[in-house]
C-alpha cells in the first residue's frame, strides 16, 4: 500500500517514514521544506536502503493538492504531520497557524472523501487538554478551551476529521502525543529546526555545542516540585512506531469506531530542570541557564496515561529520558546539516 506522509522530512515525519519503509510500505512524502531540509532524504535512505518518493509542495495550495492526488491515485493512507507547531509563535502570529494547520487539513480530506475507503492518522497533541485537572491524562479527560492558537488548531482539526468521517469512507485515528525528543539510533536523522528552536531539547543541544546563547527557562514559580513546567518526553522512535501500529489497525479493520483517539507518551512527567540534569548526565557537560518570566500559552503539568495505547494498540515506549537525551546529543554532534542561525 502506498502511504502519504505529509511533513515527512520533519522531525517526527522522517522517523515515521523510516518505520513505514522498514515494515514494507511504499511511502510518498509531501513537504514544503519550511521547517525541514531535503537532505533528510539521504538519512532516510541510508537507514532503510530505499529512497522514498518526494513531492515538494505547499498543502495550502488547493490546486497542488488536487494535482498530487490525481498523480498518486493509489494513495489510500495518509499520516498527516504537516503543521506549524510552536506555541509561542502561534500566540504572536495566529493567522499563520489557522491558515497552515486548518486549510491544509481540509484540502487533504476533500481528496480522501472521494475515495471509497481511506485511512487517516492525525498528528494531534496533548495541548487539546489544556491544563488538565487530573494526572496522568487519559483520553476521557475533557478538551478545554485552548491556551494558544496552536492548541486551538489541533482541537478544530480533530473536530473536522470527526465530522468528515461520519459521512465518508474515511477511518481515522487521532494520536495525541506529548513531547517527542531524541534521534534515530543510527544518528542519520534527528531534530533539525530551522532557525531558533522553539522546543527545549534542541535548544539545549544547540546551546551546548555553541550554536545558541544561554538557555532561558520560562518560569520557576510553577506549583511543581522544582518550580519548572513538567512534560512527558517521549523518544521519537517510540512515537514513530506508534503511528505504524495505528495505521495497521485501520488497514486490518480492527478499529471499533470510525474515529479513535490515543494518547502517546511515557506516562512519566519530567521538569525542565530534570531534562537539563539528564543532558548533563549523558553528555558529561555542565550546562548553564537563566530563569526568566513565564511564557504565554504554557501549561504547568502534562503527562500521559498510556493504558489505552498499551492495551488496545499493543504499543508501549521502550526508551528512557536519558536514552532519548543521549541520542539527541549524538545527533547534534554528528549532524553535518546545520540550522540557519
NORKAVEN-V833347 format. One record per residue. SS is DSSP state (alpha for helix, beta for strand, coil for the rest). PHI is phi in whole degrees, 0 to 359 (NA if undefined). OMEGA is omega in degrees with one decimal (* if undefined). Layout:
BEGIN
ss->SS phi->PHI omega->OMEGA
ss->SS phi->PHI omega->OMEGA
END
This chain:
BEGIN
ss->coil phi->NA omega->177.1
ss->beta phi->272 omega->-177.5
ss->beta phi->245 omega->173.3
ss->beta phi->271 omega->173.8
ss->beta phi->243 omega->177.9
ss->beta phi->277 omega->-173.5
ss->coil phi->67 omega->-172.2
ss->coil phi->285 omega->173.7
ss->coil phi->259 omega->176.6
ss->coil phi->281 omega->-173.9
ss->alpha phi->300 omega->-177.5
ss->alpha phi->287 omega->-178.1
ss->alpha phi->301 omega->-177.6
ss->alpha phi->295 omega->178.0
ss->alpha phi->293 omega->177.9
ss->alpha phi->289 omega->175.5
ss->alpha phi->302 omega->178.1
ss->alpha phi->302 omega->-178.1
ss->alpha phi->293 omega->177.6
ss->alpha phi->296 omega->-178.8
ss->alpha phi->294 omega->177.2
ss->alpha phi->295 omega->177.5
ss->coil phi->266 omega->174.3
ss->coil phi->94 omega->177.4
ss->coil phi->284 omega->168.7
ss->beta phi->273 omega->-172.9
ss->beta phi->241 omega->168.8
ss->beta phi->239 omega->-175.9
ss->beta phi->254 omega->164.9
ss->beta phi->248 omega->176.4
ss->beta phi->204 omega->176.9
ss->coil phi->263 omega->175.5
ss->coil phi->63 omega->179.1
ss->coil phi->287 omega->178.5
ss->coil phi->218 omega->-178.2
ss->coil phi->203 omega->-179.5
ss->coil phi->228 omega->178.5
ss->coil phi->296 omega->178.8
ss->coil phi->294 omega->177.0
ss->alpha phi->298 omega->176.3
ss->alpha phi->304 omega->179.4
ss->alpha phi->296 omega->178.9
ss->alpha phi->295 omega->178.3
ss->alpha phi->300 omega->-179.1
ss->alpha phi->295 omega->179.4
ss->alpha phi->296 omega->-178.5
ss->alpha phi->285 omega->-170.1
ss->alpha phi->262 omega->-176.2
ss->coil phi->78 omega->-180.0
ss->coil phi->219 omega->178.9
ss->coil phi->271 omega->178.7
ss->coil phi->288 omega->172.4
ss->beta phi->295 omega->-178.3
ss->beta phi->221 omega->175.4
ss->beta phi->238 omega->176.2
ss->beta phi->274 omega->176.1
ss->coil phi->205 omega->-178.3
ss->coil phi->257 omega->-177.1
ss->coil phi->293 omega->175.4
ss->coil phi->283 omega->179.1
ss->coil phi->265 omega->-173.2
ss->alpha phi->303 omega->-178.4
ss->alpha phi->295 omega->178.1
ss->alpha phi->292 omega->177.9
ss->alpha phi->294 omega->178.3
ss->alpha phi->300 omega->179.8
ss->alpha phi->297 omega->179.5
ss->alpha phi->301 omega->-176.2
ss->alpha phi->288 omega->171.7
ss->alpha phi->288 omega->179.8
ss->alpha phi->289 omega->-177.8
ss->coil phi->245 omega->-175.9
ss->coil phi->293 omega->-178.2
ss->coil phi->271 omega->174.5
ss->beta phi->285 omega->177.4
ss->beta phi->239 omega->177.6
ss->beta phi->228 omega->-179.9
ss->beta phi->229 omega->168.1
ss->beta phi->248 omega->-168.3
ss->beta phi->255 omega->177.0
ss->coil phi->257 omega->-168.5
ss->coil phi->300 omega->179.6
ss->coil phi->191 omega->169.3
ss->coil phi->283 omega->-166.6
ss->coil phi->220 omega->-178.2
ss->coil phi->268 omega->-177.2
ss->alpha phi->303 omega->-177.0
ss->alpha phi->299 omega->179.7
ss->alpha phi->295 omega->-179.6
ss->alpha phi->294 omega->177.8
ss->alpha phi->291 omega->-177.9
ss->alpha phi->275 omega->-178.0
ss->coil phi->221 omega->-173.3
ss->alpha phi->297 omega->-176.4
ss->alpha phi->295 omega->175.0
ss->alpha phi->302 omega->-176.8
ss->alpha phi->287 omega->178.9
ss->alpha phi->292 omega->179.0
ss->alpha phi->293 omega->-173.0
ss->alpha phi->288 omega->-172.2
ss->alpha phi->276 omega->-178.0
ss->alpha phi->266 omega->-177.7
ss->alpha phi->301 omega->-178.4
ss->alpha phi->297 omega->178.4
ss->alpha phi->296 omega->-179.8
ss->alpha phi->299 omega->-177.6
ss->alpha phi->295 omega->176.3
ss->alpha phi->296 omega->-177.1
ss->alpha phi->293 omega->176.9
ss->alpha phi->299 omega->178.0
ss->alpha phi->284 omega->-177.3
ss->alpha phi->292 omega->-177.7
ss->coil phi->291 omega->176.7
ss->coil phi->280 omega->-179.8
ss->coil phi->272 omega->178.1
ss->coil phi->296 omega->179.7
ss->coil phi->211 omega->177.6
ss->beta phi->209 omega->179.6
ss->beta phi->249 omega->-173.9
ss->beta phi->226 omega->175.2
ss->beta phi->251 omega->-175.3
ss->beta phi->252 omega->176.0
ss->beta phi->282 omega->178.6
ss->beta phi->257 omega->-169.2
ss->beta phi->205 omega->175.1
ss->alpha phi->293 omega->178.8
ss->alpha phi->297 omega->-179.9
ss->alpha phi->296 omega->179.9
ss->alpha phi->277 omega->-174.2
ss->coil phi->59 omega->172.8
ss->coil phi->272 omega->-177.4
ss->coil phi->295 omega->-176.9
ss->coil phi->281 omega->-174.5
ss->coil phi->233 omega->174.4
ss->coil phi->245 omega->-7.1
ss->coil phi->289 omega->-176.0
ss->beta phi->273 omega->173.8
ss->coil phi->256 omega->-172.5
ss->coil phi->290 omega->178.1
ss->coil phi->269 omega->177.0
ss->coil phi->298 omega->-178.0
ss->coil phi->295 omega->171.5
ss->coil phi->280 omega->-173.1
ss->coil phi->261 omega->174.9
ss->coil phi->308 omega->-174.2
ss->coil phi->296 omega->177.8
ss->coil phi->268 omega->179.3
ss->coil phi->206 omega->173.5
ss->alpha phi->302 omega->176.1
ss->alpha phi->303 omega->178.7
ss->alpha phi->300 omega->179.5
ss->alpha phi->294 omega->178.6
ss->alpha phi->296 omega->177.9
ss->alpha phi->288 omega->176.5
ss->alpha phi->298 omega->-179.3
ss->alpha phi->297 omega->179.0
ss->alpha phi->301 omega->177.5
ss->alpha phi->299 omega->-179.7
ss->alpha phi->295 omega->178.9
ss->alpha phi->299 omega->-179.3
ss->alpha phi->300 omega->-179.6
ss->alpha phi->298 omega->179.6
ss->alpha phi->294 omega->-177.6
ss->alpha phi->292 omega->-178.9
ss->alpha phi->298 omega->-178.6
ss->alpha phi->295 omega->-171.9
ss->coil phi->239 omega->-177.3
ss->coil phi->212 omega->176.4
ss->coil phi->272 omega->179.9
ss->beta phi->278 omega->167.8
ss->beta phi->247 omega->-171.4
ss->beta phi->223 omega->169.5
ss->beta phi->234 omega->178.1
ss->beta phi->263 omega->-178.5
ss->beta phi->257 omega->179.9
ss->beta phi->267 omega->-177.9
ss->beta phi->252 omega->-168.8
ss->coil phi->262 omega->-171.8
ss->beta phi->241 omega->-179.3
ss->beta phi->286 omega->179.4
ss->beta phi->215 omega->173.6
ss->coil phi->97 omega->-178.0
ss->beta phi->206 omega->177.8
ss->coil phi->298 omega->-177.0
ss->coil phi->299 omega->176.2
ss->coil phi->289 omega->-174.5
ss->coil phi->60 omega->174.8
ss->coil phi->271 omega->176.6
ss->coil phi->222 omega->179.4
ss->beta phi->190 omega->-179.2
ss->coil phi->278 omega->-174.9
ss->coil phi->220 omega->-179.5
ss->coil phi->293 omega->175.3
ss->coil phi->274 omega->-177.3
ss->coil phi->81 omega->-177.5
ss->coil phi->289 omega->-179.2
ss->coil phi->299 omega->176.8
ss->coil phi->264 omega->-178.6
ss->coil phi->252 omega->-171.6
ss->alpha phi->297 omega->-168.8
ss->alpha phi->295 omega->178.0
ss->alpha phi->296 omega->176.0
ss->alpha phi->291 omega->177.1
ss->alpha phi->300 omega->-175.7
ss->alpha phi->293 omega->178.7
ss->alpha phi->290 omega->175.7
ss->alpha phi->292 omega->-177.2
ss->alpha phi->294 omega->-178.3
ss->coil phi->267 omega->173.4
ss->coil phi->99 omega->179.8
ss->coil phi->276 omega->-176.7
ss->coil phi->236 omega->171.8
ss->coil phi->281 omega->-175.3
ss->coil phi->302 omega->177.0
ss->beta phi->294 omega->173.4
ss->beta phi->257 omega->175.6
ss->beta phi->264 omega->-172.6
ss->beta phi->276 omega->174.6
ss->coil phi->95 omega->172.8
ss->coil phi->228 omega->-179.5
ss->coil phi->240 omega->175.8
ss->coil phi->284 omega->178.4
ss->coil phi->283 omega->177.3
ss->coil phi->232 omega->-176.4
ss->coil phi->306 omega->179.2
ss->coil phi->246 omega->175.6
ss->coil phi->87 omega->179.5
ss->coil phi->256 omega->-176.5
ss->coil phi->298 omega->-179.3
ss->beta phi->247 omega->179.0
ss->beta phi->225 omega->178.9
ss->coil phi->256 omega->-175.5
ss->beta phi->263 omega->-174.7
ss->beta phi->247 omega->178.2
ss->beta phi->297 omega->-173.9
ss->alpha phi->299 omega->178.4
ss->alpha phi->291 omega->174.5
ss->alpha phi->301 omega->-179.8
ss->alpha phi->296 omega->-179.9
ss->alpha phi->300 omega->-179.7
ss->alpha phi->297 omega->178.8
ss->alpha phi->296 omega->178.8
ss->alpha phi->295 omega->178.8
ss->alpha phi->292 omega->177.7
ss->alpha phi->298 omega->-179.7
ss->alpha phi->295 omega->178.2
ss->alpha phi->299 omega->-179.8
ss->alpha phi->297 omega->177.3
ss->alpha phi->299 omega->178.7
ss->alpha phi->290 omega->179.8
ss->alpha phi->300 omega->-179.0
ss->coil phi->278 omega->179.1
ss->coil phi->58 omega->178.1
ss->coil phi->268 omega->-179.5
ss->coil phi->292 omega->-179.0
ss->coil phi->278 omega->-179.1
ss->coil phi->245 omega->177.3
ss->coil phi->299 omega->177.0
ss->beta phi->230 omega->178.5
ss->beta phi->242 omega->-176.3
ss->beta phi->233 omega->175.9
ss->beta phi->223 omega->169.6
ss->beta phi->277 omega->176.6
ss->beta phi->235 omega->178.5
ss->coil phi->198 omega->179.3
ss->coil phi->264 omega->-174.0
ss->coil phi->87 omega->-178.5
ss->coil phi->236 omega->176.8
ss->coil phi->266 omega->177.3
ss->beta phi->231 omega->179.9
ss->beta phi->280 omega->177.2
ss->alpha phi->302 omega->-178.9
ss->alpha phi->292 omega->175.9
ss->alpha phi->291 omega->176.6
ss->alpha phi->294 omega->177.0
ss->alpha phi->299 omega->179.1
ss->alpha phi->297 omega->177.6
ss->alpha phi->297 omega->178.1
ss->alpha phi->299 omega->179.5
ss->alpha phi->300 omega->-179.1
ss->alpha phi->293 omega->-173.8
ss->alpha phi->281 omega->-178.0
ss->alpha phi->263 omega->-174.1
ss->coil phi->58 omega->179.5
ss->coil phi->236 omega->171.1
ss->coil phi->287 omega->-174.6
ss->coil phi->231 omega->-179.2
ss->coil phi->260 omega->179.8
ss->beta phi->204 omega->176.3
ss->beta phi->232 omega->178.1
ss->beta phi->266 omega->177.6
ss->beta phi->233 omega->-178.3
ss->coil phi->296 omega->176.3
ss->coil phi->302 omega->179.8
ss->coil phi->255 omega->179.5
ss->coil phi->300 omega->175.0
ss->coil phi->94 omega->-178.8
ss->coil phi->278 omega->171.8
ss->coil phi->271 omega->-176.3
ss->coil phi->284 omega->-173.8
ss->beta phi->220 omega->175.2
ss->beta phi->205 omega->169.3
ss->coil phi->215 omega->-163.5
ss->beta phi->269 omega->157.6
ss->coil phi->273 omega->-176.8
ss->coil phi->259 omega->-172.7
ss->alpha phi->302 omega->-176.4
ss->alpha phi->295 omega->179.3
ss->alpha phi->296 omega->178.7
ss->alpha phi->298 omega->-172.9
ss->alpha phi->278 omega->-172.6
ss->alpha phi->273 omega->178.5
ss->alpha phi->278 omega->-174.7
ss->coil phi->69 omega->-177.0
ss->coil phi->242 omega->171.3
ss->coil phi->207 omega->-179.4
ss->coil phi->286 omega->-179.1
ss->coil phi->240 omega->-172.2
ss->coil phi->257 omega->178.4
ss->coil phi->273 omega->175.9
ss->alpha phi->300 omega->-179.7
ss->alpha phi->299 omega->179.7
ss->alpha phi->296 omega->178.5
ss->alpha phi->294 omega->179.6
ss->alpha phi->294 omega->178.6
ss->alpha phi->296 omega->179.3
ss->alpha phi->293 omega->177.7
ss->alpha phi->297 omega->-179.5
ss->alpha phi->289 omega->177.0
ss->alpha phi->297 omega->178.3
ss->alpha phi->296 omega->-179.5
ss->alpha phi->298 omega->-178.5
ss->alpha phi->289 omega->-174.5
ss->alpha phi->275 omega->-169.0
ss->coil phi->302 omega->175.7
ss->coil phi->264 omega->178.9
ss->coil phi->265 omega->-174.7
ss->coil phi->258 omega->-177.8
ss->coil phi->289 omega->174.8
ss->coil phi->289 omega->-175.4
ss->coil phi->281 omega->*
END
